């Protein structure tokens, strides 16, 4: 599996797991709780596949940064959670960091 595909799938699985974590209501609902475990398991497996080709620091920065942005969007759309200007600016800087790594870093695949 191409490295970026496994990374994006890892982020998607982590985002599903985090969304299910909110829906599990602190693990008091069975099926969302099961989904948390399955999604995080899939995410870590896919993340390990990515580590075959990229250094752990870069992989983790990309995985966590994209996960933060995706979960913030889902929290807004699904749960109606709002973000203030400082949160939006911070996430913009995270996205800027991801772009800098992808465009300029020699440790990232191009």
N, C-alpha and C positions, 0 to 999 in steps of 0.2 A: 504494500500500500504506500503511495507517495506520502512523504513526510508531512506536507501541509494538509493533506486530506485527513491524516490521523490526528493532527493537532486541532483542526477545526471540529472534527467529530468529538474529540475529547472535550473541547469547550462546550459544544452542544449538550453532550451527556452531563457535564458538570452543571450547566444551566438548568437542565431538566431536574437534576437531583436537588439543586438548591430551591427551585420552585416547589418541588414536591415536599421539601423540608418545611416550607411555610405552610403548605396545604395539610401536612400531617398533624398540625396543631400540637407540637412538641411530642411527637410519636404516639399520640392518642388515637389516631385513625390508621387502621391496618394497611389499606392499599397504598395510600401516599407514602407510608413508612417503608413498605416493601420497595416501592419505586425509588426512594432515596438510596437504599442500599444497592439496588441493581444499577442505577444510573451512575453513582459514584464509582462502583466497581468497574463499569465499562469505561468511565472517564480515566481512571488510573491505568487501566490496561492500555488504552489508546495513547495516553501520555507516555507510558513506557516504550511504546513503539516509536514515538517521536524521538525519544532519547537515544535511539540507535544512530541518528544522523545529526543531532544538534546538541550543544552543551546544555546541561541542566539549568544553568542560570538564565539563558536566553529562552529556553522552552517554558520555564516557570513564569518568567516575566510576560511572555506572550499569552500563555494560558490564563494566568490570573487577571491580566489587564483586559483581555477580551471578555472574560467571564464577568468582571465587574460591570462593564458597559452593558452586556446582554442582560444580566440579571436586573440592572436598574431599569432598563426598558420594559422588561416583563413585569417588574413590580409596579411600574406606572400603569401599564395596559391592563394587567390582570387584577392587581390588588388595589389600584387607585392611589398608590403611594406617590407623593410629590417630592421633587427635589428643589432645593433652593439654588441660588446663583452660584454660591461657593461650591456646592456639590457638582453642578454642571461644569464649572471651570476646571475643577479637579479631574473630572472624567475626560474633559477635553485634553488636559495635559497627559493623562494616561494614554489616550489615543495618539497624541503627538509622540510620546515615547515609543510606542509600538511602531509608528511610521519611521522614526529615526533608526530603530534597530533594523527594520527591514530594508531600508534604503542605504544606510551607511555602514552598518556593522559587518566586519569580515567574518564574524563567528556565526552569522545567520546565513542560511542557504539563499542563493540568488538565482 
